[in-house]
């Protein structure tokens, strides 16, 4: 099965990532199970070193299963919602379909936009603690050297209005900001680096 390449932060990423992680988990669990069964049949007993090898070998597979569960907890962006948001994206640096995780809380972020020191996200999750998620994201992005202000909104219309406003005032929002490119990502703009840091907080 050939999976279409979709990068983290792009629309369609979660759907592809689910398939990819299922395949990885199946392979990583399938190998030790095959070893266990085949050696049991060959030796006629489970009491062998091969059982221990298979058991230890299954641990990475168990972790892969946890990864599958985590990615299934994240909710892909509805195509209709994506089209509505994308229509207001303009020239903004944006990311979609993120499952932001902190020790205390987790939340699906449908979209997030970066412009200068302004970062605005939207979640359709009615149970999301938007203030907590924004504060934690802001704290970690600032630790990476970007003095941004992060807001996460739970209503679509205000989010779309903010996108329009950020596009309109893009030049002034980015004016006067100093930025030294990261040698690991020499082609990234400042906004793209902020987006990169945020994506590292997500699965």
Buried (B, 14 or more C-beta within 10 A) or exposed (E): EEEEEBEBBBBBBBBBBBEBBBBBBBEBBEBBEEBBEEBBEEEEEEEBEBBEBBEEBBEBBEEBBEBBEBBBEBBBBEEEBBEBBBEBBBEBBBBBBBBBBBEEEBBBBBBBBBBBBBBBBBBBBEEBBBEBBBBBBBEBBBEBEBEBEBBBBBEBEEBBEBBEBBBEBBEEBBEEEEBEEBEEEEEBBBBBBBBBBBBEBBB
